[in-house]
């Protein structure tokens, strides 16, 4: 029986066509994947189905009765609940206050958190004090507490470590066992194959096919998602990036590390971590949730004060009191939360050009031509879709992430700190970013790269550092860093050789 039937759905934002004649059918009691490259229309589909956005045309039927939601409250009343990419919780309120504000019973939320082994969360805690993965789990528990017929999960696992993701899958299976349905959006095709009954693929705002993932495998899904572009994206990095390297080392200093960290201490979260990043090297960081990786990157980028230890950039001590100090020294951060890094109401050009003016030391004419050249080169390099460039908030999530990286291509740097940069990014864009990182390394920059998707380590990195309880417990060559070895070390277990 069909629980949800969408026919000929269309939505346009000015010059950008987000959906055009898209169809989708979700059966009762199934987990259905909605796939597509960034900008294919997935999130727009979810916003329409939850009453956040009104479609220009098309029909929606729920339990074979046609509906048209005028508001999110109407969609919730009909039995639809969603967990969006960005947590829908107010940071300046406690968890309990957020639940009261949305009229969700705290007891039901607590029960679902206990089901996910997260029952020890203090509802009196401020939302701003919680890490992003925990916010995602809270959003999920809140949605489940509404007892929806259709639960929609928009990239929920993109911000989650593997142990949290497994808890989400447990809940999805239980929901299916109740005869209810899940619409699951994910770029992690391994997850789709493992848990989804069927998958519908969108491309350029249209549905282009529905598959059974366990039977089709990943290749047909990728082919449908990317179409002709699938063959156009290079598998292996080649060439050079053309990025400006800030303060390149003098002759004879080629072996001097670009970044050296000695016994760094950040509260109780990072304990005596030491490592180096050399010119032309991509160093991966692997860790389960809450093992000090957030605090480490924040300290290196000047967002958080370190309590002890030494940081050297190109051999010179650096104690950044703010991100501005780190940026001036050539150390730049691409954070996991792209919304945090962007000026959402400003244009693509303005967002990319922002750091160019860090170097303006006195009042005078600004080189508009120079800015346009640098920004244009970065846009072309990352193939950013600029059809909606008047406001960066109108870009797809993947294009927004490209903008956060493009600004540093335009401005130049020595050390690039990347914190989960491919989270929620489609296959084609991931390949572009992987290729770009290898090209940047070929130019002589240093890259410190944390990813929650462990297979990326071997695709991109030269070696990897593994953190556990704020300590560096393992360091290995990327060739040895298969998923099993990384998970073994990330859980603080010792290998057969006796090295963690």
FENGIBEL-V459590 format. One record per residue. RES is the residue in one small letter. SS is DSSP state (2 for helix, 1 for strand, 0 for the rest). Layout:
res->{RES RES}
ss->{SS SS}
//
This chain:
res->{x x x x x x x x x x x x x x x x x x x x x x x x x x x x x x x x x x x x x x x x x x x x x x x x x x x x x x x x x x x x x x x x x x x x x x x x x x x x x x x x x x x x x x x x x x x x x x x x x x x x x x x x x x x x x x x x x x x x x x x x x x x x x x x x x x x x x x x x x x x x x x x x x x x x x x x x x x x x x x x x x x x x x x x x x x x x x x x x x x x x x x x x x x x x x x x x x x x x x x x x x x x x x x x x x x x x x x x x x x x x x x x x x x x x x x x x x x x x x x x x x x x x x x x x x x x x x x x x x x x x x x x x x x x x x x x x x x x x x x x x x x x x x x x x x x x x x x x x x x x x x x x x x x x x x x x x x x x x x x x x x x x x x x x x x x x x x x x x x x x x x x x x x x x x x x x x x x x x x x x x x x x x x x x x x x x x x x x x x x x x x x x x x x x x x x x x x x x x x x x x x x x x x x x x x x x x x x x x x x x x x x x x x x x x x x x x x x x x x x x x x x x x x x x x x x x x x x x x x x x x x x x x x x x x x x x x x x x x x x x x x x x x x x x x x x x x x x x x x x x x}
ss->{0 1 1 1 1 1 1 1 1 1 1 1 1 0 0 1 1 1 1 1 1 1 1 1 1 1 1 0 0 0 1 1 1 1 1 0 0 0 0 0 0 2 2 2 2 2 2 2 2 0 0 0 0 0 0 0 1 1 1 1 1 1 0 0 1 1 1 0 0 0 0 2 2 2 2 2 2 0 0 1 1 1 1 0 0 0 0 0 0 0 0 0 0 1 2 2 2 2 2 2 2 0 0 0 0 2 2 2 2 2 2 2 2 2 2 0 0 0 0 0 0 0 0 0 0 1 2 2 2 0 0 2 2 2 2 2 2 2 2 2 2 2 2 2 2 0 0 0 0 1 1 1 1 1 0 2 2 2 2 0 0 2 2 2 2 2 2 2 2 2 2 2 2 2 2 2 2 0 0 0 1 1 1 1 1 0 0 0 2 2 2 2 2 2 2 0 0 1 1 1 1 1 1 0 0 1 1 1 1 1 1 0 2 2 2 2 0 2 2 2 2 2 2 2 2 2 0 0 2 2 2 2 0 0 0 0 0 0 0 0 0 0 0 0 1 0 0 0 0 0 0 0 0 0 0 0 0 0 1 1 1 1 1 1 1 1 0 0 0 1 1 1 1 1 1 1 1 0 0 0 0 1 1 1 1 1 0 0 0 0 0 0 2 2 2 2 2 2 2 2 0 0 0 0 0 0 0 1 1 1 1 1 1 0 0 1 1 0 0 0 0 0 2 2 2 2 2 2 0 0 1 1 1 1 0 0 0 2 2 2 2 0 0 0 0 0 0 2 2 2 2 2 2 2 2 2 2 2 2 0 0 0 0 0 0 0 0 2 2 2 2 2 2 2 2 2 2 2 2 2 2 2 0 0 0 0 0 0 0 0 0 2 2 2 0 0 2 2 2 2 2 2 2 2 2 2 2 2 2 2 2 0 1 0 1 1 1 1 1 0 0 0 0 0 0 0 2 2 2 2 2 2 2 2 2 2 2 2 2 2 2 2 0 0 0 1 1 1 1 1 0 0 0 0 2 2 2 2 2 2 0 0 1 1 1 1 1 1 0 0 1 1 1 1 1 1 1 2 2 2 0 0 2 2 2 2 2 2 2 2 0 0 0 0 0 0 0 0 0 0}
//
